[in-house]
Amino acid sequence: MTGTLVLAGTPIGDVADAPPRLAAELGSADVVAAEDTRRLRRLTQALGVHTTGRVVSYFEGNESARTPELVEALTGGARVLLVTDAGMPSVSDPGYRLVAAAVEQGIRVTAVPGPSAVLTALALSALPVDRFCFEGFLPRKAGERLGRLREVADERRTMVFFEAPHRLDDTLAAMAEVFGADRRAAVCRELTKTYEEVKRGPLGELAAWAAEGVRGEITVVVEGAPDTGPEELDAEELVRRVRVREEAGERRKEAIAAVAAAAGLPKREVFDAVVEAKNAAKGAGKGAAKGAGKGAAEDAEKGGARNGSA
């Protein structure tokens, strides 16, 4: 018989939020894979639990190399418990590779539900919660960050982001630039901890507040774009939006479908705009090449005339 992979949620701040099953799983697992073994030790001490199984590290730096080892233990019948520093494994934390590998081998995967910074921040934000999406961490480089934000500028669902405290002011300023300074948002800091703080307001105001410096674990919740009905976009703007999605890694077919859906237009209309722009670019290129060739010929002819007169 194969074993079982257990994904266990851990407290995001207050250790009293640990689910009761977590202590039982920590004490009985054959293998405990932890993002940080030192934090695991502090957690087990706080819960009064003694781990009898083998403890191994499983973090971003060794995730690829250690996954086969854990899968081997699972196929041998072991019960493997995966925990990260805070919250649910694989949600912007290690875990996805192991889950995918285990499922591929037909190994049972289950979970011990626990605290989630995403859902906690969303609930506290006072923003619409009927539809939302999780965007994780934005790119660190300013240009890439702006590009990612432009990709979701038309997103109508409430958006949840993680961010490091030392980048928060730059991120909020970029959000205000792309989404608009008046777009509502909430910055949730140190959730469930002693100095928990939820700062709500327009992005412009939050960016000014964050410029003074913010500490702690940060989750940002941003209101979705207003539903103003189908947009009236010209062909040039449709092509630009498709290009932005392509540059972000989407296939052209998917990019066209997404732009059409967001604009409330038939896919064929966006497709035709893209094809027309492509043909126009080709025509311009040929025209430039033809002009350059003609110019070169005229220069050569003039040069020959000058040489002949000499």
URMO-V826291 format. One record per backbone hydrogen bond with DSSP energy under -1.0 kcal/mol. NH is the residue of the N-H (numbers start at 1). CO is the residue of the C=O. If there is no record, write none. Layout:
# URMO-V826291
NH:CO ; NH:CO
This chain:
# URMO-V826291
3:74 ; 4:78 ; 5:108 ; 6:80 ; 7:110 ; 8:82 ; 9:112 ; 10:87 ; 17:14 ; 18:15 ; 22:19 ; 24:20 ; 25:21 ; 26:22 ; 27:23 ; 28:24 ; 29:25 ; 30:79 ; 31:79 ; 32:54 ; 33:81 ; 34:56 ; 35:83 ; 40:36 ; 41:37 ; 42:38 ; 43:39 ; 44:40 ; 45:41 ; 46:42 ; 47:43 ; 49:44 ; 54:30 ; 56:32 ; 58:34 ; 62:59 ; 63:59 ; 66:62 ; 67:63 ; 70:66 ; 71:67 ; 72:68 ; 73:69 ; 74:70 ; 75:71 ; 76:72 ; 77:74 ; 78:73 ; 80:4 ; 81:31 ; 82:6 ; 83:33 ; 87:10 ; 90:94 ; 91:88 ; 92:90 ; 99:95 ; 100:96 ; 101:97 ; 102:98 ; 103:99 ; 104:100 ; 105:101 ; 106:103 ; 107:102 ; 110:5 ; 112:7 ; 120:116 ; 121:117 ; 122:118 ; 123:119 ; 124:120 ; 125:121 ; 133:158 ; 135:160 ; 145:141 ; 146:142 ; 147:143 ; 148:144 ; 149:145 ; 150:146 ; 151:147 ; 152:148 ; 155:152 ; 158:131 ; 159:222 ; 160:133 ; 161:220 ; 162:136 ; 163:218 ; 167:164 ; 171:167 ; 172:168 ; 173:169 ; 174:170 ; 175:171 ; 176:172 ; 177:173 ; 178:174 ; 179:175 ; 183:180 ; 185:201 ; 186:221 ; 187:199 ; 188:219 ; 189:197 ; 190:217 ; 193:190 ; 196:193 ; 197:189 ; 199:187 ; 201:185 ; 203:183 ; 204:181 ; 206:202 ; 207:203 ; 208:204 ; 209:205 ; 210:206 ; 211:207 ; 212:209 ; 213:210 ; 219:188 ; 220:161 ; 221:186 ; 222:159 ; 223:184 ; 225:155 ; 228:226 ; 233:231 ; 238:234 ; 239:235 ; 240:236 ; 241:237 ; 242:238 ; 243:239 ; 244:240 ; 245:241 ; 246:242 ; 247:243 ; 248:244 ; 249:246 ; 250:245 ; 255:251 ; 256:252 ; 257:253 ; 258:254 ; 259:255 ; 260:256 ; 261:257 ; 262:258 ; 263:259 ; 265:260 ; 270:266 ; 271:267 ; 272:268 ; 273:269 ; 274:270 ; 275:271 ; 276:272 ; 277:273 ; 278:274 ; 279:275 ; 280:276 ; 281:277 ; 282:278 ; 283:279 ; 284:280 ; 285:281 ; 286:282 ; 287:283 ; 288:284 ; 289:285 ; 290:286 ; 291:287 ; 292:288 ; 293:289 ; 294:290 ; 295:291 ; 296:292 ; 297:293 ; 298:294 ; 299:295 ; 300:296 ; 301:297 ; 302:298 ; 303:299 ; 304:300 ; 305:301 ; 306:302 ; 307:303 ; 308:304 ; 309:305 ; 310:306
